[in-house]
Amino acid sequence: MLERERKQLVWIRFIILAGVSAGILWLSLTSSPPVFDDALLGWDKAQHALAYGVLALVAGRFFSLGKLTSSQAWGLAVVYAMGYGGLLEVLQAVAGTGRMGEWGDLVADAVGALSVGSIGFWLRTRGKP
């Protein structure tokens, strides 16, 4: 890959990561988040796991472009997603938006991030010694 193409890819993935992070921020802090009627996605914990799984995925893809090993990139992606989830749960508790931080939400965030981070790591390293 040419250096110019690589820089473009870095920026594209950064913009995607920033967009997903901003979307989760808005969904977490808005006083009236959208409500899903679907049986599975209507369940709050499934929404958390899905959102932070997606966050870990885009973060892992972004961090993989750097000079980190696959394990470092995907580990950092999981730490980023879980840390972001923790920060937003704290902000929910103190922001006065009518939302409240919950330990169960943080566990669901971690399940999503760890699941996707583990799969991403496994896919990137399979077949490599």
ABEGO torsion letter per residue (X at the ends): XBAAAAAAAAAAAAAAAAAAAAAAAAAAABABBBBBABAAAABAAAAAAAAAAAAAAAAAAAAAABABBAAAAAAAAAAAAAAAAAAAAAAAAAAGAGBBBBAAAAAAAAAAAAAAAAAAAAAAABGBX
